[in-house]
Amino acid sequence: MSAEKIREYIERETEAEVKRIIGEAEAEAKKIVEEAKRNASTRLEELRQRRMAEMLARERSELSIMKMAQRAELTKIRTEWLNRAFQEAYRRLRELAKDPNSKAYRDFLVGLVVEGAANLRGSKLLLKTDVDSGKVLERSVKEISDKVSKVKGEKVELEIEASQGSPEGVIIQSSDGRQYYVNTLEARLERVRERLAGVIYNMLFKEGD
């Protein structure tokens, strides 16, 4: 083979090798670019999903806080109305207590005494009360004694002690002072409040209002 042909052969082989290398480099570069694009797309999607999740979590948190604030406000309003309802009941009872001839208050007082006496042991009981209620009880002491005796199943003696400044209603106490049952208007309403608070809530505010 002549020198000229050898030179041409080398040039052809070199050119072919260069083209092959360039082709492989271009293919590798294209592969790298495509991979980079896929990675970038995946990363962007991950970021988008993360931001959406963060926004959703933030919105849920804000909504939860808003609902808690609304519940707190609703509870406050319900409590105010409940307090108002019992304040009105207390006011009306005190109005009744001012009238010593009120049959409604007399019956109410009798019920307070019977209830309290039924919860105490002993056949001698002291009724501590305010002056106006004391007058009502004095006029009905025999009837009250009979009712208490019937409830307790034994003969019961009642003593009435009325004093100025005592709360309306009655405190029933055993003769030895070791047992007592507070049935003043305020205490009675508080027990009713504890027992019926849920019922009154539902009466004032239906669920979902």
ZATI-496188 format. One line per field, with one value per atom (N, C-alpha, C): residue in one letter; atom name; x, y, z. Coordinates in steps of 0.001 Angstrom, whole numbers. Layout:
N
fike: [A	...] $
marlo: [CA	...] $
xx: [X	...] $
yy: [Y	...] $
zz: [Z	...] $
//
This chain:
209
fike: [M	M	M	S	S	S	A	A	A	E	E	E	K	K	K	I	I	I	R	R	R	E	E	E	Y	Y	Y	I	I	I	E	E	E	R	R	R	E	E	E	T	T	T	E	E	E	A	A	A	E	E	E	V	V	V	K	K	K	R	R	R	I	I	I	I	I	I	G	G	G	E	E	E	A	A	A	E	E	E	A	A	A	E	E	E	A	A	A	K	K	K	K	K	K	I	I	I	V	V	V	E	E	E	E	E	E	A	A	A	K	K	K	R	R	R	N	N	N	A	A	A	S	S	S	T	T	T	R	R	R	L	L	L	E	E	E	E	E	E	L	L	L	R	R	R	Q	Q	Q	R	R	R	R	R	R	M	M	M	A	A	A	E	E	E	M	M	M	L	L	L	A	A	A	R	R	R	E	E	E	R	R	R	S	S	S	E	E	E	L	L	L	S	S	S	I	I	I	M	M	M	K	K	K	M	M	M	A	A	A	Q	Q	Q	R	R	R	A	A	A	E	E	E	L	L	L	T	T	T	K	K	K	I	I	I	R	R	R	T	T	T	E	E	E	W	W	W	L	L	L	N	N	N	R	R	R	A	A	A	F	F	F	Q	Q	Q	E	E	E	A	A	A	Y	Y	Y	R	R	R	R	R	R	L	L	L	R	R	R	E	E	E	L	L	L	A	A	A	K	K	K	D	D	D	P	P	P	N	N	N	S	S	S	K	K	K	A	A	A	Y	Y	Y	R	R	R	D	D	D	F	F	F	L	L	L	V	V	V	G	G	G	L	L	L	V	V	V	V	V	V	E	E	E	G	G	G	A	A	A	A	A	A	N	N	N	L	L	L	R	R	R	G	G	G	S	S	S	K	K	K	L	L	L	L	L	L	L	L	L	K	K	K	T	T	T	D	D	D	V	V	V	D	D	D	S	S	S	G	G	G	K	K	K	V	V	V	L	L	L	E	E	E	R	R	R	S	S	S	V	V	V	K	K	K	E	E	E	I	I	I	S	S	S	D	D	D	K	K	K	V	V	V	S	S	S	K	K	K	V	V	V	K	K	K	G	G	G	E	E	E	K	K	K	V	V	V	E	E	E	L	L	L	E	E	E	I	I	I	E	E	E	A	A	A	S	S	S	Q	Q	Q	G	G	G	S	S	S	P	P	P	E	E	E	G	G	G	V	V	V	I	I	I	I	I	I	Q	Q	Q	S	S	S	S	S	S	D	D	D	G	G	G	R	R	R	Q	Q	Q	Y	Y	Y	Y	Y	Y	V	V	V	N	N	N	T	T	T	L	L	L	E	E	E	A	A	A	R	R	R	L	L	L	E	E	E	R	R	R	V	V	V	R	R	R	E	E	E	R	R	R	L	L	L	A	A	A	G	G	G	V	V	V	I	I	I	Y	Y	Y	N	N	N	M	M	M	L	L	L	F	F	F	K	K	K	E	E	E	G	G	G	D	D	D] $
marlo: [N	CA	C	N	CA	C	N	CA	C	N	CA	C	N	CA	C	N	CA	C	N	CA	C	N	CA	C	N	CA	C	N	CA	C	N	CA	C	N	CA	C	N	CA	C	N	CA	C	N	CA	C	N	CA	C	N	CA	C	N	CA	C	N	CA	C	N	CA	C	N	CA	C	N	CA	C	N	CA	C	N	CA	C	N	CA	C	N	CA	C	N	CA	C	N	CA	C	N	CA	C	N	CA	C	N	CA	C	N	CA	C	N	CA	C	N	CA	C	N	CA	C	N	CA	C	N	CA	C	N	CA	C	N	CA	C	N	CA	C	N	CA	C	N	CA	C	N	CA	C	N	CA	C	N	CA	C	N	CA	C	N	CA	C	N	CA	C	N	CA	C	N	CA	C	N	CA	C	N	CA	C	N	CA	C	N	CA	C	N	CA	C	N	CA	C	N	CA	C	N	CA	C	N	CA	C	N	CA	C	N	CA	C	N	CA	C	N	CA	C	N	CA	C	N	CA	C	N	CA	C	N	CA	C	N	CA	C	N	CA	C	N	CA	C	N	CA	C	N	CA	C	N	CA	C	N	CA	C	N	CA	C	N	CA	C	N	CA	C	N	CA	C	N	CA	C	N	CA	C	N	CA	C	N	CA	C	N	CA	C	N	CA	C	N	CA	C	N	CA	C	N	CA	C	N	CA	C	N	CA	C	N	CA	C	N	CA	C	N	CA	C	N	CA	C	N	CA	C	N	CA	C	N	CA	C	N	CA	C	N	CA	C	N	CA	C	N	CA	C	N	CA	C	N	CA	C	N	CA	C	N	CA	C	N	CA	C	N	CA	C	N	CA	C	N	CA	C	N	CA	C	N	CA	C	N	CA	C	N	CA	C	N	CA	C	N	CA	C	N	CA	C	N	CA	C	N	CA	C	N	CA	C	N	CA	C	N	CA	C	N	CA	C	N	CA	C	N	CA	C	N	CA	C	N	CA	C	N	CA	C	N	CA	C	N	CA	C	N	CA	C	N	CA	C	N	CA	C	N	CA	C	N	CA	C	N	CA	C	N	CA	C	N	CA	C	N	CA	C	N	CA	C	N	CA	C	N	CA	C	N	CA	C	N	CA	C	N	CA	C	N	CA	C	N	CA	C	N	CA	C	N	CA	C	N	CA	C	N	CA	C	N	CA	C	N	CA	C	N	CA	C	N	CA	C	N	CA	C	N	CA	C	N	CA	C	N	CA	C	N	CA	C	N	CA	C	N	CA	C	N	CA	C	N	CA	C	N	CA	C	N	CA	C	N	CA	C	N	CA	C	N	CA	C	N	CA	C	N	CA	C	N	CA	C	N	CA	C	N	CA	C	N	CA	C	N	CA	C	N	CA	C	N	CA	C	N	CA	C	N	CA	C	N	CA	C	N	CA	C	N	CA	C	N	CA	C	N	CA	C	N	CA	C	N	CA	C	N	CA	C	N	CA	C	N	CA	C	N	CA	C	N	CA	C	N	CA	C	N	CA	C	N	CA	C	N	CA	C	N	CA	C	N	CA	C	N	CA	C	N	CA	C	N	CA	C	N	CA	C	N	CA	C	N	CA	C	N	CA	C	N	CA	C	N	CA	C	N	CA	C	N	CA	C	N	CA	C	N	CA	C] $
xx: [869	0	899	566	1404	1167	2090	1994	737	359	-831	-2081	-2148	-3317	-3368	-2177	-2134	-2652	-2251	-2691	-4199	-4726	-6171	-6930	-6370	-7011	-7070	-5949	-5875	-6862	-6934	-7850	-9303	-9612	-10985	-11338	-10403	-10641	-10749	-9864	-9876	-11189	-11613	-12864	-14046	-14028	-15107	-15139	-13938	-13855	-14336	-13946	-14376	-15898	-16470	-17924	-18610	-17997	-18578	-18555	-17408	-17266	-18242	-18317	-19239	-20679	-21004	-22353	-22681	-21711	-21930	-22063	-21214	-21263	-22602	-23082	-24372	-25508	-25422	-26446	-26431	-25207	-25077	-25581	-25228	-25671	-27193	-27766	-29224	-29878	-29240	-29760	-29709	-28573	-28417	-29454	-29660	-30634	-32040	-32388	-33712	-33901	-32836	-32895	-33056	-32320	-32412	-33819	-34395	-35757	-36750	-36570	-37472	-37325	-36061	-35815	-36417	-36226	-36771	-38290	-38896	-40348	-40860	-40142	-40523	-40388	-39281	-39039	-40109	-40446	-41486	-42830	-43141	-44395	-44399	-43229	-43123	-43325	-42683	-42838	-44286	-44913	-46307	-47205	-46981	-47775	-47537	-46264	-45935	-46604	-46530	-47156	-48669	-49250	-50693	-51050	-50210	-50452	-50309	-49277	-49062	-50223	-50675	-51806	-53069	-53280	-54455	-54394	-53185	-53020	-53254	-52741	-52921	-54394	-55070	-56496	-57305	-56944	-57645	-57403	-56148	-55817	-56597	-56647	-57388	-58876	-59395	-60807	-61095	-60161	-60324	-60322	-59393	-59323	-60609	-61118	-62347	-63528	-63590	-64675	-64583	-63348	-63163	-63621	-63290	-63701	-65222	-65843	-67299	-67954	-67370	-67924	-67794	-66631	-66414	-67425	-67668	-68628	-70039	-70374	-71702	-71887	-70833	-70897	-71089	-70394	-70529	-71959	-72522	-73891	-74876	-74685	-75588	-75505	-74283	-74107	-74794	-74662	-75316	-76831	-77388	-78837	-79269	-78442	-78762	-78753	-77728	-77663	-78874	-79255	-80400	-81683	-81812	-83009	-83115	-81982	-82017	-82124	-81545	-81699	-83163	-83838	-85259	-86072	-85716	-86414	-86201	-84966	-84656	-85420	-85487	-86213	-87689	-88279	-89700	-89957	-89051	-89213	-89104	-88189	-88048	-89287	-89878	-91122	-92226	-92286	-93273	-93034	-91739	-91387	-91795	-91939	-92315	-93785	-94563	-95997	-96286	-96459	-96688	-97992	-98880	-100162	-100161	-99008	-98921	-99001	-100030	-100180	-99051	-98643	-97578	-96280	-95951	-94713	-94847	-96040	-96276	-96045	-96632	-96462	-94991	-94325	-92911	-92081	-92349	-91631	-91879	-93134	-93475	-92682	-92601	-91845	-90366	-89809	-88402	-88145	-89052	-88888	-89003	-90018	-90228	-89037	-88561	-87406	-86183	-85900	-84722	-84835	-86010	-86215	-86069	-86508	-86422	-84974	-84063	-82649	-81859	-82551	-81874	-82415	-81570	-82008	-82475	-83309	-83760	-85207	-85817	-87234	-87441	-86349	-86444	-85583	-86237	-85533	-85766	-84731	-84795	-84839	-85799	-85932	-85421	-84280	-83721	-84142	-84711	-85253	-85265	-85675	-85812	-87146	-87324	-88502	-89799	-89867	-91107	-91450	-90439	-90696	-91076	-90496	-90823	-92304	-92872	-94300	-95150	-94745	-95488	-95398	-94207	-94015	-94768	-94790	-95489	-96967	-97558	-98987	-99260	-98232	-98438	-97647	-97153	-96234	-96855	-98147	-98776	-98857	-99285	-99379	-98008	-96990	-95633	-95151	-95414	-95003	-95647	-96929	-97634	-97025	-96718	-96146	-94752	-93947	-92594	-92655	-93560	-93705	-94105	-94988	-95437	-94288	-93500	-92376	-91307	-91015	-89948	-90426	-91743	-92271	-92137	-92055	-91973	-92480	-92885	-93377	-92216	-92392	-91315	-91775	-90908	-91174	-90339	-90983	-90298	-90234	-89075	-88909	-88478	-89072	-88776	-87967	-86870	-86014	-85845	-86557	-86506	-85646	-84793	-83927	-83777	-83637	-83466	-82131	-82147	-80902	-80619	-81403	-81214	-81688	-81073	-81498	-82890	-83614	-84952	-84862	-85882	-85881	-85736	-85100	-84981	-83747	-83153	-82069	-82597	-82660	-83173	-81984	-82062	-80920	-81385	-80554	-80882	-80735	-81387	-81384	-79983	-79099	-77733	-76807	-77329	-76542	-75522	-75513	-74500	-74915	-76202	-76698	-77481	-77365	-78173	-78369	-79422	-79749	-80106	-79283	-79490	-80482	-81643	-82659	-83120	-82134	-82465	-82819	-83416	-83793	-82575	-81496	-80288	-79706	-79618	-79064	-79955	-81271	-82219	-82098	-82011	-81877	-80551	-79509	-78204	-78234	-78925	-79041	-79863	-80922	-81735	-80901	-80103	-79247	-78288	-77645	-76695	-77386	-78608	-79323	-79928	-80384	-81137	-80401	-79137	-78410	-78451	-78174	-78172	-79533	-80573	-81941	-82296	-81931	-82261	-81464	-80202	-79414	-80174	-80686	-81387	-82688	-83316	-84539	-84236	-83137	-82781	-82171	-81374	-80671	-80751	-81505	-81543	-80201	-79788	-78508	-78468	-77371	-77202	-77589	-78229	-78585	-77344] $
yy: [-1193	0	1234	2136	3330	4256	5178	6142	6982	7309	8139	7400	6123	5333	5137	4960	4811	6080	7228	8508	8650	8297	8396	7459	6264	5283	5813	6362	6894	8045	8903	10041	9571	8544	8029	7415	6613	5959	6984	7981	9027	9799	10147	10888	10061	8764	7879	7785	7682	7586	8868	9994	11292	11399	10995	11039	10129	8942	8011	8596	9183	9780	10938	11768	12905	12419	11366	10808	10282	9548	9021	10157	11190	12335	13046	13214	13877	13050	11718	10836	10897	10888	10956	12298	13360	14702	14793	14221	14228	13455	12322	11497	12266	12963	13750	14868	15533	16624	16110	14962	14382	13980	13395	12993	14210	15278	16517	17105	17034	17538	16738	15392	14544	14837	14971	15272	16621	17595	18928	18881	18136	18014	17329	16251	15538	16437	17187	18094	19179	19730	20754	20204	18974	18347	18101	17666	17450	18758	19822	21133	21603	21382	21784	21029	19712	18895	19311	19605	20008	21333	22277	23576	23456	22591	22367	21758	20791	20152	21169	22037	23065	24051	24454	25381	24745	23456	22751	22622	22288	22156	23498	24580	25908	26309	26013	26336	25542	24252	23430	23954	24361	24898	26176	27060	28312	28041	27054	26701	26127	25296	24709	25789	26747	27852	28676	28899	29666	28952	27618	26845	26875	26771	26825	28171	29242	30581	30706	30130	30180	29394	28199	27394	28140	28787	29534	30670	31360	32465	31949	30811	30226	29765	29154	28722	29920	31013	32232	32757	32778	33273	32366	31036	30094	30239	30409	30566	31833	32910	34166	34001	33298	33083	32153	31151	30240	30998	31840	32657	33574	34140	35045	34305	33078	32286	32005	31633	31330	32594	33685	34950	35381	35166	35504	34596	33295	32360	32759	33149	33565	34841	35768	37022	36750	35849	35545	34854	33961	33291	34289	35231	36249	37130	37401	38170	37406	36086	35257	35269	35229	35163	36426	37538	38796	38822	37905	37860	36686	36941	35852	35101	35669	35015	34240	34190	33507	31990	31383	29928	29224	29819	29210	29128	30223	30210	29289	29262	28359	26911	26531	25154	24872	25882	25735	25502	26296	26151	24785	24366	23055	21967	22079	21104	21108	22303	22401	21696	21903	21291	19773	19296	17849	17187	17809	17251	17180	18278	18302	17334	17298	16420	14956	14616	13223	12766	13718	13378	13389	13622	13660	12568	12123	11165	11919	11270	11878	12329	12434	12801	14237	14938	16342	17164	18088	18874	20365	21132	22585	23197	24102	24780	26210	26504	27855	28586	29779	30474	31980	32718	34168	34498	35743	36148	35906	36349	36200	34730	33931	32502	31835	32336	31784	31948	33092	33329	32328	32070	31118	29719	29333	27993	27828	28882	28812	28494	29088	28864	27457	26804	25486	24390	24660	23732	22357	22311	21002	20197	20864	20181	19673	20513	20123	18940	18992	17895	16585	16650	15437	14882	15766	15314	14724	15389	14894	13549	13442	12186	11046	11349	10323	9872	10827	10501	9698	10090	9433	8163	8008	6814	6854	8044	8207	9591	9748	11035	12019	13163	14154	15464	16036	17341	18396	19507	20585	21838	22469	23753	24775	25944	26974	28092	28435	29527	30533	31646	32671	33835	34334	35454	36422	37688	38726	38522	38679	38557	37155	36171	34810	34746	33905	33796	33192	33595	33045	31538	30843	29389	28802	27663	27020	26126	26072	25124	24169	22894	21890	21282	21252	20798	19811	18802	17853	18545	18008	18659	18757	17810	17860	18720	19249	20134	19435	18104	17369	17121	17222	17038	18281	18617	19730	19590	20195	20167	21588	22170	23560	23595	24189	24315	25769	26675	28077	28220	29345	29540	29431	30068	30081	28677	27940	26580	25659	25843	24996	25226	26488	26805	26299	26348	25878	24378	23627	22183	21898	22670	22513	22855	23897	24321	23207	22590	21512	20329	20039	18877	19131	20351	20631	21512	21823	22740	22272	20983	20461	20553	20252	20315	21744	22682	24090	24608	24162	24526	24147	22905	22423	23181	23635	24419	25802	26403	27746	27734	26700	26630	25214	25017	23702	23430	22161	21767	22180	22833	23250	24691	25359	26767	27629] $
zz: [0	0	0	-928	-1053	132	290	1402	1282	48	-167	292	-73	316	1830	2422	3886	4552	4014	4577	4452	3271	3056	4002	4178	5060	6499	6929	8304	8477	7456	7541	7617	6770	6783	8149	8653	9938	11065	10967	12001	11961	10725	10563	11061	10759	11200	12722	13309	14771	15432	14804	15335	15283	14125	13986	15004	15209	16171	17580	17912	19250	19421	18352	18413	18539	17775	17836	19220	19798	21147	22163	21959	22875	22772	21522	21326	21936	21735	22297	23821	24380	25842	26361	25607	26008	25958	24877	24739	25878	26209	27308	28621	28820	30048	30107	28960	28901	29192	28558	28774	30237	30800	32206	33107	32751	33523	33434	32216	32033	32875	32838	33629	35118	35558	36972	37364	36455	36726	36787	35862	35836	37105	37500	38723	39942	39967	41089	41158	39984	39939	40418	40011	40428	41935	42458	43898	44659	44129	44763	44705	43537	43381	44358	44455	45370	46823	47147	48514	48865	47899	48151	48274	47445	47539	48890	49330	50629	51758	51644	52666	52695	51494	51417	51991	51662	52164	53683	54192	55640	56327	55705	56278	56275	55149	55060	56082	56233	57222	58630	58890	60207	60479	59471	59627	59816	59062	59193	60573	61064	62392	63464	63324	64284	64236	63016	62848	63510	63303	63903	65431	65950	67401	67952	67225	67656	67626	66573	66469	67601	67898	68996	70328	70520	71759	71884	70769	70783	71037	70391	70582	72025	72592	73992	74916	74603	75402	75348	74132	73962	74694	74541	75207	76721	77235	78679	79170	78391	78769	78824	77829	77815	78944	79233	80335	81657	81847	83061	83159	82014	82005	82380	81874	82174	83670	84302	85728	86577	86101	86820	86849	85715	85650	86571	86594	87486	88942	89282	90657	91014	90058	90300	90586	89793	89977	91313	91704	92996	94147	94015	95066	95133	93975	93962	94691	94445	95140	96648	97021	98443	99196	98480	99126	99522	98940	99238	100175	101464	102429	102194	101395	101124	99803	99155	97867	98059	97492	97585	96831	95708	94911	95716	96433	97217	98429	99023	100159	99734	98599	98111	97787	97252	96919	98181	99225	100494	101128	101113	101673	100954	99637	98859	99222	99472	99861	101191	102145	103466	103375	102673	102556	101871	100811	100094	100998	101696	102564	103723	104366	105525	105136	103931	103472	103322	103218	103039	104351	105470	106767	107687	108611	109628	110869	111660	112910	112849	114027	114107	114578	114897	115287	114331	113644	112631	112856	112575	112705	111305	111099	109807	109950	109343	109375	108106	108280	107115	107341	106312	106441	107111	107494	108271	107503	106240	105472	105246	104896	104693	106005	107109	108422	108741	108366	108610	107829	106592	105760	106359	106811	107373	108696	109506	110797	110594	109563	109316	108791	108262	107646	108348	109558	110204	110439	110803	111045	109746	108679	107381	106939	107138	106733	107568	108890	109777	109353	109008	108579	107293	106351	105080	105279	106098	106357	107079	108062	108814	107885	106956	106012	105111	104645	103758	104493	105749	106505	107213	107330	107992	109495	110079	111532	111911	113161	113628	113696	113057	112992	113623	114464	115068	114341	114027	113315	114179	114184	114866	113819	113861	112859	113500	112859	113333	112198	112298	111252	111722	110838	111211	110046	110401	109401	108682	107376	106613	106113	106566	106061	104609	103785	102386	102273	101210	101002	100788	101265	101176	102565	102671	103979	104034	105219	105499	106557	106235	107166	107896	109215	110012	111080	111349	112418	113763	114778	116094	116693	116347	116885	116020	114913	114056	113184	113189	112430	110980	110714	109351	108932	107675	107176	105671	105199	103770	103356	102499	102079	100922	101171	100133	100028	100028	99778	98298	97940	96537	95629	96055	95229	95075	96186	96134	95310	95472	94732	93235	92837	91416	90857	91667	91199	90938	91802	91573	90320	90138	88928	87701	87824	86709	86305	87294	87005	86336	86775	86252	84875	84641	83419	82410	82679	81791	80343	80106	78742	78088	78855	78316	77936	78811	78542	77357	77223	76040	74771	74755	73565	73332	74415	74270	73698	74175	73717	72326	72056	70773	70236	69194	68561	67923	67917	67328	65872	65499	64108	63871	64877	64704	64751] $
//
